Amino acid sequence: MKRYFIESPHSAGDCLRVLKDFLAAGYLTHFEWGCKARVHSGWAMVDAENEAEARLMVPSLIRDKARVVQLTSFTRENLEEEERIHREKQANR
């Protein structure tokens, strides 16, 4: 499983419908919501097999507007590997 961040923006007019759709799908409590602060979006970090599976957690009404980002945790060791990769990319420009 991979870890994903999901941002699901929606309009104020669609808010109640979107929340009910999340409830019906079983994902309402997986998300944190900005709606009461007039920031109509929900945010969650979820485990999924791939980006497509994570995106399916968002109701179809707003699925195409959702932002789904695969997350990576860094350790000292893999940060050193990332640094090597970045240096190689810079050298090949």
N, C-alpha and C positions, 0 to 999 in steps of 0.2 A: 504494500500500500504506500501511496505517496500522500504528502500533505499539501493542501491547497487553501488559498485565501480566496473567498468569494465576496464580491461587492455587488449588491443587487439594487441599483437605483430605480426609482419609480416616481411617478407624478403624484401630487397631492390628491388629484382626482381618482387615481387608481389605487390609492393606499389601502383602503379597507378591503377591496377585492384581492389585492396582492397578499395582504396578511391572511385572509381567509383561505387563499390558495395554498400558502405555506402551511397553514394549519391542517388542511385536508391532506397534504402530501406528507405530513408528519415531521416537517422541518422548522416549524415556527420557533421552537425553543432552542434550535441550534444556532440561531442568528441573534445578534444584538441590533437594535433598531434606533435610528435617529429621528423617527417620525414626529415624536412629541416635541422635539426641538426644531421642527420644520426643516429637517434635513431628511428627505424621504429616500432612505437607503437602508439596507440591512447588510451586516458584515458577519462573516463566519470563517472559522478555520476548520476544515474537515479532512477526513481521510477518504481517499478514493483510489481506484485502480488507475484512472487516467483523467485528463481534463474533461473529456466528454461525459464521463460518469459524474464528476463533480458538478458540471453545468446542469445536468438533469435534476439536481436538487432545487433549481430555480424554476418557478412556474413558467409555463410557456408564454404567458402574456408579456413577460419582461426578460425572458431567457437571452434574447439577442442583445440586450443592453448590459447583461451581467459581465463583470470582469472576473476571470478565473485565472489565478496565478499559482503555478507550482512553487512551493517553498523549499528552501534548502537550509539546512543547519550547517554551520561551518565549525570545524575544529582547527587547531593549530596546524595539524598535518594537511588537511585538505585545503586550507587557506594558502599554505606554501605551494601546493600543486596549482591552485588558481593563479597565484602570482607568476609561476613559471609559464602557464598558458598565456597569460596576458603579455608577458615579455616577448614570447614567441610571436604573438599576433602583431605586436608593435614592430618587431624586427622585420616582419614580412610585408609591411606596408610600403 
